[in-house]
Amino acid sequence: MNTFFKYSNEFEAMNSPELSRTCMHLLCTGSEGSFVFNGHCYHIVKNDLVVMPYPHRARNLAAHHDMTVEWFAADYKFLQNLLPSNNYSIGGSISLNHNPVIPLSEAHAARILDDFHRLRDRMHDSGLLFYREMMGSLCLTMMYDIFESHSQRDTTSEQSDRTSYIVKSLMQLLSTGVSVTERSVNYYAQSLNVSPKYLSATIKRLTGHTVTSYIDRATVPILKSLLEDERLSLTQISDRMNFASLSYFSRYCTKHLGMSPSDYRRSLQPRIK
């Protein structure tokens, strides 16, 4: 299945149903507009960047007659799998779920726009042998440029929700790499001395995502690094990651990598024509 990428300059198209599994990155390049997200109305002006997972949730789009925008959307899972688990992305996604608007300087806005244009210009080159890797590299550059601007926003404003004990404690647990063997919500709830129901409800309310999604986000980079180590057999990796069986390990890989562990390893080998 091809990874979904889309570029547009139509503001009214940002919440199209076809974008329901994507993350939207929209830059206002002129005038102003507004939208409602998670029950809050957001007003955007020139050089405001909007980062919104699952943008089909946006409502009440309103644009001034001369408003201009450019946006790039990509498959949400594809983007998440590009990032290492101990990354700013986890805390950043929590903050963005509450306020998806990042005001940019002229210089930062120009840099993000350059990222958009590089992606736009290469997104149709799907016939290339290393298309996914190329697009992944360009997307990763864009995301780190966004992180730079977003981190500056958060250091100059009060982010009380991000200091939530439960959320911070969960992120700290995941940053230790414990998910290599522990992937059940019950384990994390017990570690934090709360019920699984309370943990799930709190994380969902604060982030818009499930506890399991954060566990998987922390686990996938570890899984990839183990599969990339040719000294380890698939059975050894399965045992190290505490899977009940090799078949369960294979199903987990297929679900999160889009292919079996054997196929993933083969995909890492140079292709000879």
Residue pairs with C-beta under 8 A, 6 or more apart in sequence:
1 258
2 126
3 74
3 75
3 78
3 132
3 135
4 21
4 22
4 73
4 74
4 75
4 78
5 72
5 73
5 74
5 75
5 119
5 123
5 135
6 18
6 19
6 22
6 72
6 73
6 74
6 123
7 70
7 71
7 72
7 73
7 116
7 119
7 120
7 123
8 14
8 70
8 71
9 68
9 69
9 70
9 71
10 69
11 26
11 33
11 61
11 63
11 67
11 69
12 61
12 63
14 24
14 26
14 35
14 52
14 55
14 58
14 61
14 69
14 71
15 35
15 55
15 56
15 57
15 58
15 59
15 61
16 56
17 56
19 54
19 55
19 56
19 73
20 54
20 56
21 54
21 75
21 76
21 77
22 53
22 54
22 55
22 73
22 74
22 75
22 76
23 51
23 52
23 53
23 54
23 55
23 73
23 74
23 76
23 79
24 50
24 51
24 52
24 53
24 55
24 71
24 73
25 49
25 50
25 51
25 71
25 72
25 73
25 112
25 116
25 142
25 146
26 49
26 50
26 52
26 69
26 70
26 71
27 47
27 48
27 49
27 50
27 69
27 70
27 71
27 104
27 109
27 112
27 113
27 116
28 44
28 45
28 46
28 47
28 48
28 49
28 50
28 67
28 68
28 69
29 46
29 47
29 68
29 69
29 70
29 109
29 113
30 46
30 66
30 67
30 68
31 45
31 46
31 63
31 64
31 65
31 66
31 67
31 68
32 43
32 44
32 45
32 46
32 63
32 64
32 67
33 43
33 44
33 61
33 62
33 63
33 64
33 67
33 69
34 41
34 42
34 43
34 44
34 60
34 61
34 62
35 41
35 42
35 44
35 58
35 59
35 60
35 61
35 62
36 42
36 58
36 59
36 60
37 52
37 57
37 58
37 59
37 100
38 57
38 97
38 98
38 208
41 60
42 50
42 99
42 100
42 101
44 50
44 101
47 103
47 104
47 105
47 106
47 108
47 109
48 101
48 102
48 103
48 104
49 101
49 102
49 103
49 104
49 109
49 112
49 146
49 149
50 71
50 100
50 101
50 102
51 96
51 100
51 102
51 146
51 150
52 58
52 96
52 100
53 76
53 93
53 96
53 97
53 208
53 209
54 76
54 208
55 73
70 113
70 116
71 116
72 115
72 116
72 119
72 120
72 142
74 119
74 135
74 139
78 136
78 139
79 139
79 143
80 89
80 217
80 220
81 220
81 221
81 256
81 257
82 136
82 139
82 140
82 143
83 89
83 140
83 143
83 217
83 221
84 221
85 174
85 175
85 177
85 179
85 217
85 218
85 219
85 220
85 221
85 222
86 175
88 147
88 150
88 151
89 143
89 147
90 171
90 174
90 214
90 217
90 218
91 162
91 171
92 147
92 150
92 151
92 154
93 207
93 209
94 161
94 162
94 167
94 206
94 207
95 150
95 154
95 159
95 161
95 162
96 102
96 150
97 206
97 207
97 208
97 209
98 161
98 206
102 146
102 149
102 150
102 153
103 153
104 112
104 149
105 149
108 145
108 148
108 149
111 145
112 142
112 145
112 146
112 149
115 138
115 141
115 142
115 145
116 142
118 138
118 141
119 135
119 138
119 139
119 142
122 134
122 135
122 138
123 135
125 131
125 134
128 134
129 271
154 162
161 167
161 206
162 168
164 202
164 206
166 192
166 194
166 199
166 202
166 203
167 202
167 203
167 206
167 207
169 192
170 188
170 192
170 199
170 203
170 211
170 214
171 214
173 188
173 191
173 192
174 214
174 215
174 218
175 218
177 218
177 222
179 215
179 218
179 219
179 222
180 219
180 222
180 240
180 241
180 242
181 240
181 241
181 242
182 188
182 242
183 215
183 216
183 219
185 196
185 199
185 200
185 211
185 212
185 215
186 196
188 199
188 211
188 215
189 195
189 196
189 198
189 199
192 199
194 202
199 211
200 210
200 211
203 209
203 210
203 211
203 214
204 210
204 211
207 214
216 256
219 256
220 256
220 257
222 241
223 237
223 241
223 252
223 253
223 256
223 257
224 257
224 264
226 232
226 237
226 240
226 241
227 237
227 253
227 261
227 264
227 265
227 268
228 268
230 265
232 240
234 246
234 249
234 250
234 261
234 262
235 246
237 249
237 261
238 245
238 246
238 249
241 249
243 249
243 252
249 261
250 260
250 261
253 259
253 260
253 261
253 264
254 260
257 264
259 267
